[in-house]
């Protein structure tokens, strides 16, 4: 309704203007030499308006013709963009489906339509990797790395390839470049942490390790690698504080304290570790200064007093009591261990030894020994430091298996070797304890 009213107002104004011009009257004369043109003022004004409209139309037409090629190019570019986006989508679907050749075909179409953009180059590299053409993928990643707007994408791809091939020297150089390009990138931190493990750079692995990663094994490995005694001692302290139940860290820290002249503090560390998780290796340095058997027995009672019912506590008490001639104490500890259901082969061998210590070379002693030895043959094996990758037994914990060179797979375990050495998913683990 409002629009109709405005049209009526405009028409009324136009009619009024025309009537006003008709009433004004007057003439317009144009004389050039002997030629003379004369007309009324309203007609002259109408001719002027018509001439302006014609000239404006001609100029607009010329401008439209001049813009026509640009419009064609824009339409073609929009069409190519739409077709290229569709090709990119099909390439993504092909990559997700694992169809390498289809992905490569769609990526070629996308590059032809959109050019070498970071997106099409990245898709091209992934398609080449999927088809097993690592060299071609590396060439595309290098092209990405040469672009300022996509440098990190190229470096990331090259770093992944270097780590997959085990080329740690190249991987380290690429990680440094990527860190300079994108400082603090979360993905890069994870990759650098894995790289530090593979290159045995324990100090950097400790710094870069995620919060959920066990820190005690990393700190202990870094301490062994640290040339400075002060820094090494600090790392051993950190390892023990991070996990008092990790026996190798407690033994290393206790030895450091003992060598520094504070043997009482060293023993306190071993006592704390035993209370957290008894381990037979802890008793060796703890009893090293005890000369006679009875003194060792008293020291063992102090060591196990905060965790007396653990299987290792009863085993240690029984073994030390047999050596001290305290067969009654030994019998009580070992019988309690057998009744608990936690006895392994060592307990039955100690019971066989106890029969001889109590009864000597008698028929009853030999019969009892035979019974305990039969029990030992069918009992669970004693725990060992064993590699979870290849099943190799080790005398002590180490960050790397000397047999298969795997990082972080040596652990204190009672699992049979066949079970430990079973195939596991490929991964780079953190150091285990």
C-alpha positions as a Markdown table, in Angstrom:
| # | Residue | x | y | z |
|---|---|---|---|---|
| 1 | Unk | 0.0 | 0.0 | 0.0 |
| 2 | Unk | 2.8 | 2.4 | 0.9 |
| 3 | Unk | 4.6 | 1.6 | -2.4 |
| 4 | Unk | 1.4 | 2.4 | -4.4 |
| 5 | Unk | 1.0 | 5.8 | -2.6 |
| 6 | Unk | 4.7 | 6.7 | -3.4 |
| 7 | Unk | 4.1 | 5.8 | -7.1 |
| 8 | Unk | 1.0 | 8.0 | -7.2 |
| 9 | Unk | 2.9 | 10.9 | -5.5 |
| 10 | Unk | 5.8 | 10.6 | -8.0 |
| 11 | Unk | 3.3 | 10.6 | -10.9 |
| 12 | Unk | 1.6 | 13.6 | -9.6 |
| 13 | Unk | 4.9 | 15.4 | -9.1 |
| 14 | Unk | 5.9 | 14.6 | -12.7 |
| 15 | Unk | 2.5 | 15.8 | -14.1 |
| 16 | Unk | 2.8 | 19.0 | -12.1 |
| 17 | Unk | 6.4 | 19.6 | -13.3 |
| 18 | Unk | 5.2 | 19.1 | -17.0 |
| 19 | Unk | 2.4 | 21.5 | -16.6 |
| 20 | Unk | 4.7 | 24.0 | -14.9 |
| 21 | Unk | 7.2 | 23.8 | -17.8 |
| 22 | Unk | 4.3 | 24.2 | -20.3 |
| 23 | Unk | 3.2 | 27.4 | -18.5 |
| 24 | Unk | 6.8 | 28.8 | -18.3 |
| 25 | Unk | 7.1 | 29.1 | -22.1 |
| 26 | Unk | 10.1 | 30.6 | -23.7 |
| 27 | Unk | 12.4 | 29.5 | -26.6 |
| 28 | Unk | 15.8 | 28.0 | -26.9 |
| 29 | Unk | 17.9 | 29.1 | -30.0 |
| 30 | Unk | 21.1 | 27.5 | -31.3 |
| 31 | Unk | 22.9 | 29.4 | -34.1 |
| 32 | Unk | 26.1 | 28.0 | -35.7 |
| 33 | Unk | 27.2 | 30.2 | -38.7 |
| 34 | Unk | 24.2 | 30.5 | -41.0 |
| 35 | Unk | 22.4 | 27.5 | -39.4 |
| 36 | Unk | 19.8 | 28.3 | -36.8 |
| 37 | Unk | 17.8 | 25.9 | -34.6 |
| 38 | Unk | 15.0 | 27.2 | -32.4 |
| 39 | Unk | 12.5 | 25.3 | -30.2 |
| 40 | Unk | 10.5 | 25.9 | -27.1 |
| 41 | Unk | 12.1 | 25.6 | -23.7 |
| 42 | Unk | 10.1 | 22.5 | -22.6 |
| 43 | Unk | 10.9 | 20.7 | -25.8 |
| 44 | Unk | 14.6 | 21.6 | -25.5 |
| 45 | Unk | 14.6 | 20.3 | -21.9 |
| 46 | Unk | 13.0 | 17.0 | -23.0 |
| 47 | Unk | 15.6 | 16.6 | -25.9 |
| 48 | Unk | 18.4 | 17.2 | -23.4 |
| 49 | Unk | 17.1 | 14.5 | -21.0 |
| 50 | Unk | 16.7 | 12.1 | -24.0 |
| 51 | Unk | 20.3 | 12.8 | -25.2 |
| 52 | Unk | 21.6 | 12.2 | -21.7 |
| 53 | Unk | 19.7 | 8.9 | -21.5 |
| 54 | Unk | 21.1 | 7.8 | -24.9 |
| 55 | Unk | 24.7 | 8.7 | -24.0 |
| 56 | Unk | 24.4 | 7.1 | -20.6 |
| 57 | Unk | 23.0 | 3.9 | -22.2 |
| 58 | Unk | 25.9 | 3.8 | -24.7 |
| 59 | Unk | 28.5 | 4.2 | -22.0 |
| 60 | Unk | 26.9 | 1.6 | -19.8 |
| 61 | Unk | 26.8 | -0.8 | -22.7 |
| 62 | Unk | 30.5 | -0.3 | -23.5 |
| 63 | Unk | 31.4 | -0.8 | -19.8 |
| 64 | Unk | 29.3 | -4.0 | -19.7 |
| 65 | Unk | 31.1 | -5.3 | -22.8 |
| 66 | Unk | 34.5 | -4.5 | -21.2 |
| 67 | Unk | 33.5 | -6.4 | -18.0 |
| 68 | Unk | 32.2 | -9.4 | -19.8 |
| 69 | Unk | 35.6 | -11.3 | -19.9 |
| 70 | Unk | 36.1 | -10.8 | -16.2 |
| 71 | Unk | 32.6 | -12.1 | -15.5 |
| 72 | Unk | 33.3 | -15.2 | -17.6 |
| 73 | Unk | 36.5 | -15.7 | -15.7 |
| 74 | Unk | 34.8 | -15.3 | -12.4 |
| 75 | Unk | 32.0 | -17.8 | -13.4 |
| 76 | Unk | 34.7 | -20.2 | -14.6 |
| 77 | Unk | 36.6 | -19.8 | -11.3 |
| 78 | Unk | 33.5 | -20.4 | -9.2 |
| 79 | Unk | 32.7 | -23.5 | -11.3 |
| 80 | Unk | 36.3 | -24.7 | -10.8 |
| 81 | Unk | 36.1 | -24.0 | -7.1 |
| 82 | Unk | 32.9 | -25.9 | -6.7 |
| 83 | Unk | 34.2 | -28.9 | -8.7 |
| 84 | Unk | 37.5 | -28.7 | -6.8 |
| 85 | Unk | 35.8 | -28.7 | -3.5 |
| 86 | Unk | 33.8 | -31.7 | -4.6 |
| 87 | Unk | 37.0 | -33.4 | -5.6 |
| 88 | Unk | 38.6 | -32.6 | -2.2 |
| 89 | Unk | 35.6 | -34.1 | -0.5 |
| 90 | Unk | 35.8 | -37.3 | -2.6 |
| 91 | Unk | 39.6 | -37.5 | -1.9 |
| 92 | Unk | 38.9 | -37.3 | 1.9 |
| 93 | Unk | 36.3 | -40.0 | 1.6 |
| 94 | Unk | 38.7 | -42.2 | -0.4 |
| 95 | Unk | 41.5 | -41.6 | 2.2 |
| 96 | Unk | 39.1 | -42.5 | 5.0 |
| 97 | Unk | 38.1 | -45.7 | 3.1 |
| 98 | Unk | 41.7 | -46.6 | 2.4 |
| 99 | Unk | 41.4 | -46.7 | -1.4 |
| 100 | Unk | 44.7 | -45.2 | -2.4 |
| 101 | Unk | 44.3 | -45.0 | -6.2 |
| 102 | Unk | 40.9 | -43.4 | -5.9 |
| 103 | Unk | 42.4 | -40.8 | -3.5 |
| 104 | Unk | 45.3 | -40.1 | -5.8 |
| 105 | Unk | 42.9 | -39.6 | -8.8 |
| 106 | Unk | 40.6 | -37.2 | -6.9 |
| 107 | Unk | 43.6 | -35.3 | -5.6 |
| 108 | Unk | 45.0 | -34.8 | -9.1 |
| 109 | Unk | 41.6 | -33.4 | -10.1 |
| 110 | Unk | 41.5 | -31.1 | -7.1 |
| 111 | Unk | 45.0 | -29.8 | -7.8 |
| 112 | Unk | 44.1 | -29.2 | -11.4 |
| 113 | Unk | 41.0 | -27.2 | -10.5 |
| 114 | Unk | 42.2 | -25.5 | -7.3 |
| 115 | Unk | 46.0 | -25.4 | -7.8 |
| 116 | Unk | 48.6 | -26.3 | -5.3 |
| 117 | Unk | 47.0 | -25.0 | -2.1 |
| 118 | Unk | 48.1 | -26.3 | 1.3 |
| 119 | Unk | 44.9 | -28.4 | 1.5 |
| 120 | Unk | 45.4 | -30.1 | -1.9 |
| 121 | Unk | 49.2 | -30.6 | -1.2 |
| 122 | Unk | 48.5 | -32.2 | 2.1 |
| 123 | Unk | 45.9 | -34.5 | 0.6 |
| 124 | Unk | 48.3 | -35.4 | -2.2 |
| 125 | Unk | 51.0 | -36.3 | 0.4 |
| 126 | Unk | 48.6 | -38.5 | 2.4 |
| 127 | Unk | 47.4 | -40.2 | -0.8 |
| 128 | Unk | 51.0 | -41.0 | -1.8 |
| 129 | Unk | 51.7 | -42.4 | 1.7 |
| 130 | Unk | 48.6 | -44.5 | 1.6 |
| 131 | Unk | 49.7 | -46.0 | -1.7 |
| 132 | Unk | 53.1 | -46.7 | -0.3 |
| 133 | Unk | 55.0 | -44.1 | -2.4 |
| 134 | Unk | 56.9 | -42.6 | 0.5 |
| 135 | Unk | 59.4 | -40.8 | -1.8 |
| 136 | Unk | 56.6 | -39.0 | -3.6 |
| 137 | Unk | 54.9 | -38.1 | -0.3 |
| 138 | Unk | 58.2 | -36.7 | 0.9 |
| 139 | Unk | 58.5 | -34.5 | -2.2 |
| 140 | Unk | 55.1 | -33.1 | -1.5 |
| 141 | Unk | 55.8 | -32.5 | 2.1 |
| 142 | Unk | 59.0 | -30.6 | 1.1 |
| 143 | Unk | 56.9 | -28.5 | -1.2 |
| 144 | Unk | 54.6 | -27.7 | 1.8 |
| 145 | Unk | 57.6 | -27.0 | 4.0 |
| 146 | Unk | 58.8 | -24.4 | 1.5 |
| 147 | Unk | 55.6 | -22.4 | 1.8 |
| 148 | Unk | 55.4 | -19.8 | 4.6 |
| 149 | Unk | 51.7 | -20.5 | 5.2 |
| 150 | Unk | 52.0 | -24.2 | 5.4 |
| 151 | Unk | 55.6 | -24.8 | 6.7 |
| 152 | Unk | 54.5 | -26.6 | 9.8 |
| 153 | Unk | 52.3 | -29.1 | 7.8 |
| 154 | Unk | 55.3 | -30.0 | 5.7 |
| 155 | Unk | 57.7 | -30.4 | 8.6 |
| 156 | Unk | 55.1 | -32.5 | 10.5 |
| 157 | Unk | 54.8 | -34.9 | 7.6 |
| 158 | Unk | 58.6 | -35.1 | 7.1 |
| 159 | Unk | 59.1 | -35.7 | 10.8 |
| 160 | Unk | 56.5 | -38.5 | 10.9 |
| 161 | Unk | 58.3 | -40.2 | 7.9 |
| 162 | Unk | 61.7 | -39.8 | 9.6 |
| 163 | Unk | 60.5 | -41.4 | 12.8 |
| 164 | Unk | 58.8 | -44.2 | 11.0 |
| 165 | Unk | 62.1 | -45.0 | 9.2 |
| 166 | Unk | 64.1 | -44.7 | 12.4 |
| 167 | Unk | 66.2 | -41.8 | 11.0 |
| 168 | Unk | 66.6 | -40.1 | 14.4 |
| 169 | Unk | 69.2 | -37.6 | 13.2 |
| 170 | Unk | 66.9 | -36.2 | 10.6 |
| 171 | Unk | 63.9 | -36.4 | 13.0 |
| 172 | Unk | 65.8 | -34.3 | 15.6 |
| 173 | Unk | 66.6 | -31.6 | 13.0 |
| 174 | Unk | 63.0 | -31.6 | 11.8 |
| 175 | Unk | 61.7 | -31.4 | 15.3 |
| 176 | Unk | 63.8 | -28.3 | 16.0 |
| 177 | Unk | 62.6 | -26.6 | 12.8 |
| 178 | Unk | 59.0 | -27.4 | 13.7 |
| 179 | Unk | 59.4 | -26.1 | 17.3 |
| 180 | Unk | 60.8 | -22.9 | 15.9 |
| 181 | Unk | 57.8 | -22.6 | 13.5 |
| 182 | Unk | 55.1 | -23.5 | 16.1 |
| 183 | Unk | 56.5 | -23.1 | 19.6 |
| 184 | Unk | 54.6 | -25.1 | 22.2 |
| 185 | Unk | 52.5 | -27.2 | 19.8 |
| 186 | Unk | 50.9 | -30.0 | 21.7 |
| 187 | Unk | 51.4 | -32.6 | 18.9 |
| 188 | Unk | 55.0 | -31.6 | 18.6 |
| 189 | Unk | 55.6 | -32.0 | 22.3 |
| 190 | Unk | 54.3 | -35.6 | 22.1 |
| 191 | Unk | 56.5 | -36.4 | 19.1 |
| 192 | Unk | 59.5 | -34.9 | 20.8 |
| 193 | Unk | 58.8 | -36.9 | 23.9 |
| 194 | Unk | 58.7 | -40.1 | 21.8 |
| 195 | Unk | 61.8 | -39.0 | 19.9 |
| 196 | Unk | 63.7 | -38.4 | 23.2 |
| 197 | Unk | 62.9 | -42.0 | 24.3 |
| 198 | Unk | 64.1 | -43.4 | 21.0 |
| 199 | Unk | 67.3 | -41.4 | 21.1 |
| 200 | Unk | 67.9 | -42.3 | 24.8 |
| 201 | Unk | 67.8 | -38.6 | 25.8 |
| 202 | Unk | 66.3 | -39.3 | 29.2 |
| 203 | Unk | 66.6 | -35.8 | 30.5 |
| 204 | Unk | 64.5 | -34.3 | 27.6 |
| 205 | Unk | 62.1 | -37.3 | 27.8 |
| 206 | Unk | 61.5 | -36.4 | 31.5 |
| 207 | Unk | 60.9 | -32.8 | 30.7 |
| 208 | Unk | 58.5 | -33.6 | 27.8 |
| 209 | Unk | 56.7 | -36.6 | 29.4 |
| 210 | Unk | 52.9 | -36.2 | 29.9 |
| 211 | Unk | 51.7 | -35.8 | 33.5 |
| 212 | Unk | 50.3 | -39.3 | 33.6 |
| 213 | Unk | 53.7 | -40.9 | 32.6 |
| 214 | Unk | 55.6 | -42.7 | 35.4 |
| 215 | Unk | 58.4 | -40.2 | 36.2 |
| 216 | Unk | 60.5 | -42.3 | 38.5 |
| 217 | Unk | 62.1 | -44.5 | 35.7 |
| 218 | Unk | 62.7 | -41.5 | 33.5 |
| 219 | Unk | 64.3 | -39.6 | 36.3 |
| 220 | Unk | 66.5 | -42.5 | 37.3 |
| 221 | Unk | 67.6 | -43.1 | 33.7 |
| 222 | Unk | 68.4 | -39.3 | 33.4 |
| 223 | Unk | 70.4 | -39.5 | 36.6 |
| 224 | Unk | 72.6 | -42.2 | 35.2 |
| 225 | Unk | 73.2 | -40.1 | 32.0 |
| 226 | Unk | 73.9 | -36.9 | 33.9 |
| 227 | Unk | 77.6 | -36.0 | 34.1 |
| 228 | Unk | 77.2 | -33.6 | 37.0 |
| 229 | Unk | 77.1 | -35.4 | 40.4 |
| 230 | Unk | 74.9 | -32.7 | 41.9 |
| 231 | Unk | 72.3 | -32.9 | 39.1 |
| 232 | Unk | 72.5 | -36.7 | 39.2 |
| 233 | Unk | 71.8 | -36.7 | 42.9 |
| 234 | Unk | 68.9 | -34.4 | 42.5 |
| 235 | Unk | 67.4 | -36.6 | 39.7 |
| 236 | Unk | 67.7 | -39.7 | 41.9 |
| 237 | Unk | 65.9 | -37.8 | 44.7 |
| 238 | Unk | 63.2 | -36.9 | 42.3 |
| 239 | Unk | 62.9 | -40.5 | 41.1 |
| 240 | Unk | 62.5 | -41.8 | 44.7 |
| 241 | Unk | 60.0 | -39.1 | 45.6 |
| 242 | Unk | 58.0 | -39.7 | 42.4 |
| 243 | Unk | 57.6 | -43.4 | 43.3 |
| 244 | Unk | 59.0 | -44.8 | 46.5 |
| 245 | Unk | 57.7 | -48.2 | 45.3 |
| 246 | Unk | 60.2 | -48.2 | 42.4 |
| 247 | Unk | 63.0 | -50.2 | 44.0 |
| 248 | Unk | 65.8 | -49.2 | 41.6 |
| 249 | Unk | 65.2 | -45.5 | 42.4 |
| 250 | Unk | 65.3 | -46.2 | 46.1 |
| 251 | Unk | 68.5 | -48.1 | 45.9 |
| 252 | Unk | 70.2 | -45.5 | 43.8 |
| 253 | Unk | 69.2 | -42.7 | 46.1 |
| 254 | Unk | 70.1 | -44.7 | 49.2 |
| 255 | Unk | 73.6 | -45.4 | 47.7 |
| 256 | Unk | 74.0 | -41.7 | 46.9 |
| 257 | Unk | 73.2 | -40.8 | 50.5 |
| 258 | Unk | 75.5 | -43.5 | 51.9 |
| 259 | Unk | 78.4 | -42.4 | 49.7 |
| 260 | Unk | 77.8 | -38.9 | 50.9 |
| 261 | Unk | 78.2 | -39.9 | 54.5 |
| 262 | Unk | 74.6 | -40.1 | 55.6 |
| 263 | Unk | 74.1 | -43.9 | 55.8 |
| 264 | Unk | 71.2 | -43.6 | 58.3 |
| 265 | Unk | 69.2 | -41.5 | 55.8 |
| 266 | Unk | 70.0 | -44.1 | 53.2 |
| 267 | Unk | 68.6 | -46.9 | 55.3 |
| 268 | Unk | 65.5 | -44.8 | 56.0 |
| 269 | Unk | 65.0 | -44.5 | 52.2 |
| 270 | Unk | 65.2 | -48.3 | 51.9 |
| 271 | Unk | 62.8 | -48.7 | 54.8 |
| 272 | Unk | 60.3 | -46.3 | 53.1 |
| 273 | Unk | 60.6 | -48.2 | 49.8 |
| 274 | Unk | 60.0 | -51.5 | 51.6 |
| 275 | Unk | 56.9 | -50.2 | 53.2 |
| 276 | Unk | 55.6 | -49.0 | 49.9 |
| 277 | Unk | 56.5 | -52.2 | 47.9 |
| 278 | Unk | 58.8 | -54.8 | 49.3 |
| 279 | Unk | 61.5 | -55.9 | 46.8 |
| 280 | Unk | 64.2 | -58.5 | 47.5 |
| 281 | Unk | 66.9 | -56.2 | 45.9 |
| 282 | Unk | 66.3 | -53.6 | 48.7 |
| 283 | Unk | 67.5 | -56.0 | 51.4 |
| 284 | Unk | 71.0 | -56.3 | 49.8 |
| 285 | Unk | 72.2 | -52.7 | 50.4 |
| 286 | Unk | 70.3 | -52.5 | 53.7 |
| 287 | Unk | 72.1 | -55.6 | 55.2 |
| 288 | Unk | 75.5 | -54.9 | 53.6 |
| 289 | Unk | 77.0 | -53.5 | 56.8 |
| 290 | Unk | 75.6 | -56.1 | 59.1 |
| 291 | Unk | 78.3 | -58.6 | 59.9 |
| 292 | Unk | 76.9 | -61.6 | 61.9 |
| 293 | Unk | 73.7 | -63.5 | 61.4 |
| 294 | Unk | 71.9 | -62.3 | 64.6 |
| 295 | Unk | 72.6 | -58.6 | 63.7 |
| 296 | Unk | 71.3 | -59.2 | 60.3 |
| 297 | Unk | 68.2 | -60.7 | 61.8 |
| 298 | Unk | 67.5 | -57.6 | 63.9 |
| 299 | Unk | 68.1 | -55.4 | 60.9 |
| 300 | Unk | 65.6 | -57.5 | 58.9 |
| 301 | Unk | 63.0 | -57.0 | 61.6 |
| 302 | Unk | 63.5 | -53.3 | 61.4 |
| 303 | Unk | 63.3 | -53.3 | 57.6 |
| 304 | Unk | 60.0 | -55.2 | 57.4 |
| 305 | Unk | 58.2 | -53.8 | 60.5 |
| 306 | Unk | 55.9 | -51.5 | 58.4 |
| 307 | Unk | 54.9 | -54.3 | 56.0 |
| 308 | Unk | 55.4 | -57.6 | 57.8 |
| 309 | Unk | 52.7 | -59.7 | 56.1 |
| 310 | Unk | 53.9 | -59.1 | 52.6 |
| 311 | Unk | 55.3 | -62.2 | 50.8 |
| 312 | Unk | 58.7 | -60.7 | 50.3 |
| 313 | Unk | 58.9 | -59.7 | 54.0 |
| 314 | Unk | 58.1 | -63.3 | 55.1 |
| 315 | Unk | 60.6 | -64.7 | 52.6 |
| 316 | Unk | 63.3 | -62.4 | 53.8 |
| 317 | Unk | 62.6 | -63.1 | 57.5 |
| 318 | Unk | 62.5 | -66.9 | 56.9 |
| 319 | Unk | 65.8 | -66.9 | 54.9 |
| 320 | Unk | 67.6 | -64.7 | 57.5 |
| 321 | Unk | 66.3 | -66.7 | 60.4 |
| 322 | Unk | 67.5 | -70.0 | 58.8 |
| 323 | Unk | 71.0 | -68.4 | 58.4 |
| 324 | Unk | 70.9 | -67.3 | 62.1 |
| 325 | Unk | 69.8 | -70.7 | 63.3 |
| 326 | Unk | 66.4 | -69.4 | 64.4 |
| 327 | Unk | 64.4 | -72.3 | 62.9 |
| 328 | Unk | 61.3 | -71.5 | 64.9 |
| 329 | Unk | 61.1 | -68.0 | 63.6 |
| 330 | Unk | 61.8 | -69.3 | 60.1 |
| 331 | Unk | 59.1 | -71.9 | 60.4 |
| 332 | Unk | 56.5 | -69.4 | 61.5 |
| 333 | Unk | 57.2 | -67.0 | 58.7 |
| 334 | Unk | 57.3 | -69.6 | 55.9 |
| 335 | Unk | 54.2 | -71.5 | 57.2 |
| 336 | Unk | 52.3 | -68.2 | 57.3 |
| 337 | Unk | 53.4 | -67.5 | 53.7 |
| 338 | Unk | 52.2 | -70.9 | 52.5 |
| 339 | Unk | 48.8 | -70.5 | 54.2 |
| 340 | Unk | 48.4 | -67.0 | 52.6 |
| 341 | Unk | 48.5 | -68.6 | 49.1 |
| 342 | Unk | 51.2 | -66.2 | 48.0 |
| 343 | Unk | 54.1 | -68.6 | 48.2 |
| 344 | Unk | 56.2 | -69.1 | 45.1 |
| 345 | Unk | 59.1 | -71.5 | 44.3 |
| 346 | Unk | 61.5 | -69.7 | 46.7 |
| 347 | Unk | 59.3 | -70.4 | 49.8 |
| 348 | Unk | 59.2 | -74.2 | 49.2 |
| 349 | Unk | 62.9 | -74.3 | 48.5 |
| 350 | Unk | 63.5 | -72.5 | 51.8 |
| 351 | Unk | 61.2 | -75.0 | 53.6 |
| 352 | Unk | 63.2 | -77.8 | 52.2 |
| 353 | Unk | 66.3 | -76.1 | 53.5 |
| 354 | Unk | 64.7 | -75.6 | 56.8 |
| 355 | Unk | 63.9 | -79.3 | 57.2 |
| 356 | Unk | 67.6 | -80.1 | 56.9 |
| 357 | Unk | 68.5 | -77.3 | 59.4 |
| 358 | Unk | 65.9 | -78.6 | 61.9 |
| 359 | Unk | 66.3 | -82.4 | 61.6 |
| 360 | Unk | 69.7 | -82.9 | 59.9 |
| 361 | Unk | 70.3 | -85.9 | 57.6 |
| 362 | Unk | 67.4 | -88.1 | 58.8 |
| 363 | Unk | 64.8 | -90.1 | 57.0 |
| 364 | Unk | 62.1 | -87.7 | 58.2 |
| 365 | Unk | 64.1 | -84.7 | 57.0 |
| 366 | Unk | 64.7 | -86.2 | 53.6 |
| 367 | Unk | 61.0 | -87.2 | 53.2 |
| 368 | Unk | 59.9 | -83.7 | 54.1 |
| 369 | Unk | 62.5 | -82.2 | 51.8 |
| 370 | Unk | 61.2 | -84.4 | 48.9 |
| 371 | Unk | 57.7 | -83.2 | 49.6 |
| 372 | Unk | 58.7 | -79.5 | 49.6 |
| 373 | Unk | 60.8 | -80.0 | 46.4 |
| 374 | Unk | 57.8 | -81.5 | 44.7 |
| 375 | Unk | 55.7 | -78.5 | 45.8 |
| 376 | Unk | 58.5 | -76.2 | 44.4 |
| 377 | Unk | 58.4 | -77.9 | 41.0 |
| 378 | Unk | 54.7 | -77.0 | 40.6 |
| 379 | Unk | 54.8 | -73.6 | 42.3 |
| 380 | Unk | 54.7 | -70.2 | 40.7 |
| 381 | Unk | 58.1 | -68.9 | 39.6 |
| 382 | Unk | 59.8 | -66.2 | 41.5 |
| 383 | Unk | 59.5 | -62.7 | 40.0 |
| 384 | Unk | 62.3 | -61.3 | 37.8 |
| 385 | Unk | 63.2 | -58.3 | 35.8 |
| 386 | Unk | 62.0 | -59.3 | 32.4 |
| 387 | Unk | 61.6 | -57.6 | 29.0 |
| 388 | Unk | 57.9 | -57.5 | 28.0 |
| 389 | Unk | 58.9 | -57.5 | 24.3 |
| 390 | Unk | 61.3 | -60.4 | 23.9 |
| 391 | Unk | 61.0 | -62.2 | 27.3 |
| 392 | Unk | 64.7 | -61.8 | 28.2 |
| 393 | Unk | 65.5 | -61.9 | 31.9 |
| 394 | Unk | 67.8 | -59.2 | 33.3 |
| 395 | Unk | 69.8 | -59.2 | 36.5 |
| 396 | Unk | 68.6 | -55.6 | 37.2 |
| 397 | Unk | 66.3 | -53.0 | 35.9 |
| 398 | Unk | 67.5 | -51.0 | 32.8 |
| 399 | Unk | 65.7 | -48.4 | 30.6 |
| 400 | Unk | 66.5 | -50.4 | 27.5 |
| 401 | Unk | 66.5 | -54.1 | 26.8 |
| 402 | Unk | 70.0 | -55.3 | 25.8 |
| 403 | Unk | 68.5 | -58.1 | 23.8 |
| 404 | Unk | 65.9 | -56.4 | 21.6 |
| 405 | Unk | 66.8 | -52.7 | 22.2 |
| 406 | Unk | 63.3 | -51.8 | 23.1 |
| 407 | Unk | 62.7 | -48.9 | 25.4 |
| 408 | Unk | 60.8 | -49.2 | 28.6 |
| 409 | Unk | 59.7 | -52.8 | 28.5 |
| 410 | Unk | 61.8 | -54.2 | 31.4 |
| 411 | Unk | 59.5 | -54.8 | 34.4 |
| 412 | Unk | 59.4 | -56.8 | 37.7 |
| 413 | Unk | 57.0 | -59.6 | 36.8 |
| 414 | Unk | 56.0 | -63.1 | 37.7 |
| 415 | Unk | 54.5 | -63.8 | 34.3 |
| 416 | Unk | 56.0 | -66.8 | 32.5 |
| 417 | Unk | 58.4 | -65.9 | 29.7 |
| 418 | Unk | 56.0 | -67.2 | 27.0 |
| 419 | Unk | 53.2 | -64.9 | 28.2 |
| 420 | Unk | 55.5 | -61.9 | 28.6 |
| 421 | Unk | 56.9 | -62.4 | 25.1 |
| 422 | Unk | 53.5 | -62.6 | 23.4 |
| 423 | Unk | 53.1 | -60.1 | 20.6 |
| 424 | Unk | 51.8 | -56.7 | 21.6 |
| 425 | Unk | 50.4 | -53.7 | 19.6 |
| 426 | Unk | 53.2 | -51.6 | 18.1 |
| 427 | Unk | 53.8 | -48.6 | 20.3 |
| 428 | Unk | 56.5 | -46.6 | 21.9 |
| 429 | Unk | 56.0 | -47.1 | 25.6 |
| 430 | Unk | 57.2 | -44.9 | 28.5 |
| 431 | Unk | 59.8 | -46.4 | 30.7 |
| 432 | Unk | 58.3 | -49.1 | 32.9 |
| 433 | Unk | 59.2 | -50.2 | 36.4 |
